Amino acid sequence: MAFNFTIVGASLVVTDTVVGGVIFEAPKKDFYFKNDGLLNDKIELYDINGRNEFEGTSIIRDFSDSEIEGVAATEANARAFQRDNLGKVEAGGASNHSGLVLDDGTNPHGTTKSDIGLSNVPNTDFTSAVSLNTDKVSDINHVNVQLPNVDNTSDSNKPISTATQTALDGKKDDFSENTAFNKNFGTTAGTVLEGNTFVGGGDMLKSTYDPTGVDADAFNYENAIGITQITGTELTETLTGNTHNFNPTGFGACNYLRLDMSSDRELTGFIAPPAGVDRIIRGVNISDKKIKFQNNDSGSTAANRLLLKEYANKDCKKGEAFAFKYDHISNRWRPLVRIG
């Protein structure tokens, strides 16, 4: 009986070259030739667990009656066959990488760094990589061990990148006054974004919220929940006749009118607030007579006139209240409640 060792696909196949037929077939990477055998002109086939018998058949053949892929077996072509195809495991089977290089320094299997997972390691020995003065090992530094970009800077002292510094340079160092709200947002810890402290228990006091000192300006503030709070005083005024461009002393600082009269009186308009000031006028008729509000009446200057519901005149009777808000779009006073 003579054996022929060959590779078919991913399998190692051993056939009988005399009588024909397959004697053995198995995955090629699971087997290896024992080095001792090759050195003694024998082909000894072992699996990776160190066994040399397969289904009771010991595959140990002399070179004289063996072939490697149809060519008479020799140590050279057996080793080449092992290197190119088999599992490359030396006798004992403890590791897939044991015995790849012999004690004499030879590499019979042609093992490469890629075979053992080191394909990215440069082919440079230490003496050529390092400019070494053997009398002064201390001369070794980050440059002569091929790490020129490494420095000996502690984490706390490492600089930031140029891109990061550029981004930081574009930031403002602190918050400055926001003129839209007339607030200084602060620059120190605990005060940033805190703003000015409210006084008066949260009340919208004219002394605090009228920074310009203009009376009408006190009517232009809203609290955090959107409710307009108006500062000012109550004003009691007697209408002695039909009244146009209503603007008695104290009207600019008041927020509530108490109107009295001895006869029914027409009222055609109130003096308009400055541009941008949202003013609301509220009041009550404290007389037995009627306040006869006139719609868009020419008795008052155009900007001071009233624009009433259904564009019709309305009567405010005894004890009835009224409220007007100035509309800066139409430049007229519009009622906030039903009148008459």
C-alpha positions as CSV (number, residue, x, y, z in Angstrom):
1,M,0.0,0.0,0.0
2,A,1.3,3.5,-0.9
3,F,-0.2,6.8,0.2
4,N,-0.7,10.0,-1.7
5,F,-1.4,13.2,0.3
6,T,-3.3,15.9,-1.5
7,I,-5.6,18.8,-0.9
8,V,-9.2,18.9,-2.2
9,G,-10.9,22.2,-1.4
10,A,-10.6,22.6,2.3
11,S,-9.9,19.0,3.0
12,L,-6.8,16.9,3.4
13,V,-7.4,13.7,1.4
14,V,-5.2,10.5,1.6
15,T,-5.6,7.9,-1.1
16,D,-4.2,4.5,-1.8
17,T,-2.1,4.8,-5.0
18,V,-2.0,1.0,-5.5
19,V,-5.6,-0.2,-5.2
20,G,-7.2,3.2,-5.3
21,G,-9.8,4.7,-3.0
22,V,-9.8,7.3,-0.2
23,I,-8.2,6.2,3.0
24,F,-8.8,9.4,5.0
25,E,-10.4,12.8,4.5
26,A,-10.8,15.6,7.0
27,P,-10.4,19.4,7.3
28,K,-6.8,20.2,6.3
29,K,-6.3,22.8,9.1
30,D,-7.0,20.2,11.8
31,F,-3.8,18.2,11.0
32,Y,0.0,18.5,10.8
33,F,3.1,16.4,10.0
34,K,5.3,15.6,13.0
35,N,8.7,17.3,12.6
36,D,10.6,14.3,14.1
37,G,9.1,12.1,11.5
38,L,10.0,14.3,8.6
39,L,13.6,14.4,9.8
40,N,13.6,10.5,9.8
41,D,12.0,10.2,6.3
42,K,8.5,9.4,7.7
43,I,5.2,11.1,7.3
44,E,3.4,11.0,10.6
45,L,0.0,12.7,10.4
46,Y,-1.4,14.1,13.7
47,D,-4.5,16.0,14.6
48,I,-4.4,19.2,16.6
49,N,-5.0,17.2,19.8
50,G,-1.9,15.1,19.3
51,R,-3.5,11.9,18.1
52,N,-2.2,9.9,15.2
53,E,-4.9,7.4,14.7
54,F,-8.1,7.9,12.7
55,E,-10.8,5.2,12.9
56,G,-8.1,2.7,13.9
57,T,-5.8,3.4,11.0
58,S,-2.3,4.7,11.9
59,I,-1.1,7.0,9.1
60,I,2.6,6.7,9.4
61,R,4.4,6.1,6.1
62,D,7.9,6.1,4.9
63,F,8.9,8.6,2.2
64,S,9.7,5.6,0.0
65,D,6.0,4.6,-0.3
66,S,4.4,8.0,0.0
67,E,3.6,10.8,-2.4
68,I,2.8,14.5,-1.9
69,E,0.3,15.6,-4.5
70,G,1.4,12.8,-6.9
71,V,5.1,13.5,-6.4
72,A,7.5,11.2,-4.5
73,A,7.7,12.4,-0.9
74,T,10.8,14.2,0.3
75,E,11.4,16.3,3.4
76,A,11.4,19.4,1.3
77,N,8.0,18.9,-0.4
78,A,6.5,17.5,2.8
79,R,7.4,20.6,4.7
80,A,6.2,22.9,1.8
81,F,2.9,20.9,1.8
82,Q,2.6,21.4,5.5
83,R,3.5,25.1,5.3
84,D,1.0,25.9,2.5
85,N,-1.9,23.7,3.6
86,L,-1.9,22.1,7.0
87,G,-2.5,23.3,10.6
88,K,1.2,23.9,11.2
89,V,1.1,22.3,14.7
90,E,4.1,20.6,16.1
91,A,4.0,17.2,18.0
92,G,2.1,17.4,21.3
93,G,-0.7,19.5,19.9
94,A,-0.9,21.9,22.9
95,S,-0.9,25.0,20.8
96,N,-1.5,25.9,17.2
97,H,1.7,28.0,17.2
98,S,4.1,25.7,19.1
99,G,7.2,24.5,17.4
100,L,6.9,26.8,14.4
101,V,10.6,27.7,14.7
102,L,13.1,25.0,15.7
103,D,15.7,25.4,18.4
104,D,18.4,25.8,15.8
105,G,16.7,29.0,14.6
106,T,15.4,27.5,11.3
107,N,11.9,28.1,10.2
108,P,10.9,24.9,8.4
109,H,7.3,25.8,8.0
110,G,7.9,29.3,6.6
111,T,5.9,30.8,9.4
112,T,5.2,34.5,8.9
113,K,4.2,37.3,11.3
114,S,0.8,37.3,9.7
115,D,0.4,33.6,10.7
116,I,0.6,34.6,14.3
117,G,-1.5,37.8,14.2
118,L,1.4,40.3,14.0
119,S,1.0,41.5,10.4
120,N,1.2,45.2,11.4
121,V,4.5,44.9,13.4
122,P,7.4,46.5,11.4
123,N,10.4,44.4,10.5
124,T,12.8,46.4,12.6
125,D,15.0,45.0,15.3
126,F,15.7,47.0,18.5
127,T,19.3,47.9,17.7
128,S,18.3,49.5,14.3
129,A,15.3,51.2,15.8
130,V,17.2,52.8,18.6
131,S,20.3,54.9,18.4
132,L,21.8,53.2,21.5
133,N,25.0,53.9,23.3
134,T,25.4,50.7,25.3
135,D,27.3,52.5,28.0
136,K,24.5,55.1,28.5
137,V,21.1,53.4,28.4
138,S,19.7,56.7,29.7
139,D,20.2,58.2,26.3
140,I,17.1,56.4,25.0
141,N,14.3,58.9,24.6
142,H,10.9,59.2,22.8
143,V,12.6,60.2,19.5
144,N,15.0,57.3,19.2
145,V,12.3,54.7,20.0
146,Q,10.2,56.1,17.1
147,L,7.7,58.1,19.2
148,P,8.6,61.7,18.2
149,N,5.1,63.1,18.9
150,V,5.0,62.0,22.5
151,D,5.8,64.5,25.1
152,N,6.2,64.3,28.9
153,T,3.4,66.7,29.8
154,S,1.0,65.9,32.7
155,D,-2.7,65.7,32.0
156,S,-3.3,68.9,34.0
157,N,-0.8,70.8,31.9
158,K,-1.7,69.6,28.4
159,P,-2.7,72.4,26.0
160,I,-6.0,72.5,24.2
161,S,-6.1,72.2,20.4
162,T,-5.9,75.3,18.2
163,A,-9.5,74.7,17.0
164,T,-10.8,74.6,20.5
165,Q,-8.9,77.8,21.5
166,T,-10.3,79.5,18.4
167,A,-13.8,78.6,19.4
168,L,-13.3,79.8,22.9
169,D,-11.9,83.1,21.7
170,G,-15.2,83.7,20.0
171,K,-17.2,83.5,23.2
172,K,-18.1,86.4,25.4
173,D,-16.5,86.4,28.8
174,D,-19.6,87.4,30.7
175,F,-23.2,88.5,30.5
176,S,-23.7,92.2,30.1
177,E,-26.8,94.4,30.5
178,N,-29.8,93.3,28.4
179,T,-31.3,96.7,27.5
180,A,-34.5,95.1,26.2
181,F,-35.3,94.1,29.8
182,N,-33.2,96.8,31.6
183,K,-31.6,93.9,33.5
184,N,-28.0,93.3,34.5
185,F,-27.5,89.5,34.4
186,G,-24.4,89.5,36.5
187,T,-20.9,88.1,36.0
188,T,-20.1,86.3,39.2
189,A,-21.0,82.8,40.4
190,G,-24.5,82.7,41.9
191,T,-25.7,85.8,40.1
192,V,-25.4,84.9,36.4
193,L,-28.8,85.0,34.9
194,E,-30.3,85.8,38.3
195,G,-31.1,89.4,37.3
196,N,-32.2,92.2,39.6
197,T,-34.0,91.2,42.7
198,F,-37.7,92.1,42.9
199,V,-38.7,94.4,45.7
200,G,-42.0,95.0,47.4
201,G,-42.9,91.4,47.8
202,G,-43.3,90.9,44.1
203,D,-45.6,94.0,43.5
204,M,-45.1,95.9,40.3
205,L,-44.2,99.2,42.0
206,K,-43.9,102.3,39.9
207,S,-40.7,103.3,41.9
208,T,-39.0,100.1,40.7
209,Y,-40.5,99.6,37.3
210,D,-40.6,103.1,35.9
211,P,-36.8,103.5,35.3
212,T,-37.3,106.4,32.9
213,G,-39.3,108.5,35.3
214,V,-42.1,109.0,32.8
215,D,-45.5,108.5,34.4
216,A,-47.0,106.8,31.3
217,D,-44.1,104.4,31.2
218,A,-45.4,102.8,34.4
219,F,-48.2,101.3,32.4
220,N,-45.9,99.2,30.2
221,Y,-45.0,96.3,32.5
222,E,-46.3,92.7,32.7
223,N,-45.5,90.1,35.4
224,A,-44.2,86.6,34.8
225,I,-47.7,85.0,34.2
226,G,-48.7,87.6,31.7
227,I,-51.1,89.7,33.8
228,T,-50.8,93.4,33.2
229,Q,-50.4,95.2,36.5
230,I,-50.9,99.0,36.5
231,T,-49.5,101.5,38.9
232,G,-51.1,104.8,39.7
233,T,-53.9,106.4,41.7
234,E,-57.6,106.8,41.7
235,L,-58.9,110.1,40.3
236,T,-62.4,111.6,41.0
237,E,-63.4,114.1,38.4
238,T,-66.7,116.0,37.8
239,L,-67.8,116.5,34.2
240,T,-69.2,120.0,34.0
241,G,-70.1,119.7,30.3
242,N,-69.5,117.6,27.2
243,T,-65.9,116.6,27.4
244,H,-63.3,116.2,24.6
245,N,-59.7,115.1,24.8
246,F,-60.1,114.2,28.5
247,N,-56.9,115.0,30.3
248,P,-57.5,116.6,33.8
249,T,-54.7,117.2,36.2
250,G,-53.4,113.8,37.6
251,F,-54.8,111.8,34.7
252,G,-51.4,110.7,33.4
253,A,-50.6,109.0,36.7
254,C,-54.0,107.5,37.5
255,N,-55.4,104.1,36.7
256,Y,-58.9,104.4,37.9
257,L,-61.5,107.1,37.2
258,R,-64.5,108.0,39.4
259,L,-66.7,110.3,37.2
260,D,-69.5,112.5,38.6
261,M,-71.9,114.9,36.8
262,S,-75.0,116.8,37.4
263,S,-76.5,116.1,33.9
264,D,-75.9,113.6,31.2
265,R,-72.5,114.3,29.6
266,E,-70.9,113.3,26.3
267,L,-67.3,112.1,26.4
268,T,-65.6,111.8,23.0
269,G,-62.0,110.8,23.9
270,F,-59.1,110.5,26.4
271,I,-55.6,111.9,25.8
272,A,-53.6,109.1,24.0
273,P,-50.5,107.6,25.7
274,P,-47.0,107.9,24.1
275,A,-46.1,105.5,21.3
276,G,-45.3,102.0,22.5
277,V,-47.0,102.5,25.9
278,D,-49.9,100.1,26.5
279,R,-52.3,102.0,28.7
280,I,-55.6,100.8,30.2
281,I,-58.1,103.2,31.7
282,R,-60.8,101.9,34.1
283,G,-63.5,103.7,35.7
284,V,-67.1,103.9,37.1
285,N,-70.0,106.3,36.9
286,I,-70.7,107.5,40.4
287,S,-73.5,109.9,39.5
288,D,-77.3,109.4,38.8
289,K,-76.7,110.6,35.2
290,K,-75.3,109.0,32.0
291,I,-71.9,109.2,30.6
292,K,-72.6,109.2,26.9
293,F,-69.5,107.8,25.2
294,Q,-69.4,109.0,21.6
295,N,-68.0,106.7,18.8
296,N,-65.2,108.2,16.7
297,D,-66.4,111.7,17.4
298,S,-64.7,114.7,15.8
299,G,-65.0,116.6,19.1
300,S,-61.7,115.0,20.1
301,T,-58.4,114.8,18.2
302,A,-58.3,111.7,16.0
303,A,-55.7,109.9,18.1
304,N,-57.7,110.5,21.3
305,R,-61.1,109.2,20.0
306,L,-63.1,106.1,21.1
307,L,-63.9,103.2,18.8
308,L,-66.9,101.5,20.3
309,K,-68.8,98.3,19.7
310,E,-70.7,98.2,16.5
311,Y,-69.3,101.7,15.9
312,A,-72.2,103.2,17.8
313,N,-72.5,105.5,20.8
314,K,-72.9,103.8,24.2
315,D,-74.4,105.0,27.5
316,C,-72.7,104.2,30.8
317,K,-75.4,104.5,33.5
318,K,-75.3,105.0,37.3
319,G,-73.0,102.5,39.0
320,E,-71.8,101.0,35.7
321,A,-68.1,100.4,35.1
322,F,-66.1,101.0,31.9
323,A,-62.6,100.1,30.7
324,F,-60.6,101.2,27.7
325,K,-57.3,100.1,26.2
326,Y,-55.3,102.1,23.8
327,D,-54.9,100.4,20.3
328,H,-51.7,101.7,18.7
329,I,-52.6,100.1,15.4
330,S,-55.9,102.0,14.9
331,N,-54.8,104.8,17.1
332,R,-58.0,104.7,19.1
333,W,-59.3,103.8,22.5
334,R,-61.2,100.4,22.4
335,P,-63.5,99.1,25.2
336,L,-62.4,96.1,27.2
337,V,-65.8,95.5,28.7
338,R,-69.4,95.8,27.5
339,I,-70.7,99.4,27.9
340,G,-74.4,100.1,28.0
